[in-house]
């Protein structure tokens, strides 16, 4: 603890020295009782049990099934911490995350109970702490976690027993709806059933002699004279009387190494109001040269420019003495959700307008990046030993920028993510559609459940509202659609949960974060929540309905906020969870790691519409990933051609939480699937799209940039050996944020030769630079009349960190896959580009990072494997 004469707020981490064991049910044999085991904090019980050798890795093979007993067990955690001197009268134990049903004791006496994984919990302990030298200063902290599954079932039973109103009755409750815990941990159609328990975020002892800084809110107004007015509301927790002030200073625009040379206002000092508890102090700046925050790829200063962020230092002082301090980053921008009647067709628009510009949304849905989210707390965030090389969240968000994303939807079955996540989205220009944590279920929404929802929402909104990336608050995932469509063939008498989405949550957002729009649920709009004419839409008609991805063109969504096609994870991900005998396309362990609930054979049969039979594990990875890439390319080009009616696409999904066959673009080992590489083109600011229409191929251009595009589009019909059967050129002049149908090329010359022909198009700018390119095949890949492309592969040292791999094709090489089998080199790095087509005579150079397992020069030739649609090269 700090010196008693200090008035500074101090925080001490209590993450070390924890142990845990199970709580034995009455009558259980003592012979199988666990001893005290070492616990990791932040952590989860499954991870610690695996470390102790009690359970096998639940991600491996089918071990998930053998770990189900853990979720029906109660667990106790214990730690001892020492306090040297008498603490301040206001001292709190802060639990940033407890998962989930917890009873807390301090020095043998009850301290409190918690019932929500999503929010922090704190308890006054100033008068309860022991302090002094030796054992006199030892404090014992004990946390008992009750089974979330069993608690959920008990609450269902209690609800059903106490309900007399017919409208409140429902016989299909699930245990996840009665416990405020990340819903995906109970299992989803891409994730395992590992509900778990534990201290999943840090534990802190906070001493507050005088006051502390809490959260903040930002309001920006842009004035007619080109200036901006920035108001920063800072919330302070007063623990004692006396004068307080906040000193607020705008330090810089940009990061430390790339700060912009912009004149900033001087430092402001504002008195903190008197009173006790939570009070607000406001500082207002007039900014003469406001530097705007823009989404990724939309900054008028250039595509690669990071959005402008103002670093703001906030100091809480008393008579010139420091009390508390924090530094935040603020973005100056406006983000509006535009909903207005469509003047040409029935319905209503659904589009985002940023800084006065309508933005076509390109991105994906985000799920927690691990089944045990505590591992993400160790992996990134505020820890002092943060290593960005190993930080999954950092790398995933960097990949989102690379793929051309401007938005992520933080899906309602997951979490309110870490501060680290939101800070990175601010820095990278990734707008956030933030769901409240309700998904695919009915929820109790009255009495204590309504109040718990309000408390959770207030905590979430206050924590996140200061982020420039925050674009939308959304009430839930698919709950309105579930009610409208009577999932399972029936629905309750009223929409159980509607009181949350229609009353409680919008009221909290209106009060706490009025500058950000609220949307009741995803999807929502019209007489049916999943209408194509209103609001956003989830297009699962293709995957769960008609099956083949070529039906995407039947959808006329205003905003496609969920759609996707599944594919295998990488060989590297499979290597983490399979034994040698498991390597195959149809083995039991491989089937287990498909949670799509489609039926494994049905899933693979959808791939076989386009690609050959899969026999080996390599076949499974190659063909399912190519099919996924084809599906998303086809669907997203369609939605972008609908620009004006459709204003957004959010793929399901960007990431995975374990090794699995799923809709993810990047797997749990951070390996990029084929669709990730394809996304660089189909999400590029300028899209050249080819659409077969009978005996012609239409040539479309879509310009999402905030400036016009000019140049020449060349389109050619070619054979695999390079013969040109037909070609045409189009002059291009497309306004900013617009689209155009350039014309069509006849396919007549390829009649009867479709299996050995393709169409390729390129857009060349006035300076001769290639702005956009596209290529489509005229037959299914499994029907192509291919010959060996006779690839030539060469290696040179590009620089100290990378190897340049050059691939040249004598004839057409379809879907070139470069890889190193993890059995030959563990944790193989990834190529800078992959799964690409090469025309006859074309050469492409890609980069491969050097590692200890990847030799340079000719030795790499022994490890490198190359596969095309023709076969292994």
Secondary structure, DSSP 8 states (H G I E B T S, - for coil): ---TT--S-EEEE--SS-EEEEE--TT--GGG----EE--SS--HHHHHHHTTSS--TTSTTHHHHTGGGGGSEEEEEEEEE--S---SSEEEEES-EESEEEEEETTEEEEEE-BSSS-EEEE-TTT---SSGGGGEEEEEEEEE-HHHHHHHHHHHHHHH---GGG--S---GGGGSBS-GGGG-BTTB------EE-S-EEEEE-SSEEEEEEEEEEEE-TTS-EEEEEEEEEEE-S-S--EEEEEEEEES-TTS---------EEEE--SSSEEEEEEEEEEETT--B---TT--TT-TT-----EEEEEEEEETTEEEEEEEEEE-B--EEEE--B-SSSSSB--EEEETTEEE-EEEEEE--SSSSTHHHHHHSTT-TT--GGG-HHHHHHHHHHHTT--EEEE-TTS----HHHHHHHHHHT-EEEEE-S-BSS----SHHHHHHHHHHHHHHHHHHTT-TTEEEEE--BSHHHHHHHTGGG---SS-TTHHIIIIIHHHHHHHH-TTSEEESSBSB-SSSTT-SSSSBEE--HIIIII-SGGGGGG---S-EEE----B---HHHHHTT--GGG-SSS-HHHHHTB--SS-HHHHHHHHHTTS----SHHHHHHHHHHHHHHHHHHHHHHHHHTBTTB-EEEES-S--SSS-BBS-SB-TT--B-HHHHHHHHHTSSEEEEEEEETTEEEEEEEE-SSS-EEEEEEEEEEETTS-EEEEEEEEEEE-TTEEEEEEEEE-GGGTT-GGGEEEEEEEE-TTS-EEEEEEEESS-GGG--------EEEEEE-SSSEEEEEEE-SS-EEEEEEEE-TTTSSS---BSS-SEEE-TT-EEEEEEE-BTTB--TTHHHHHEEEE-SS-B-
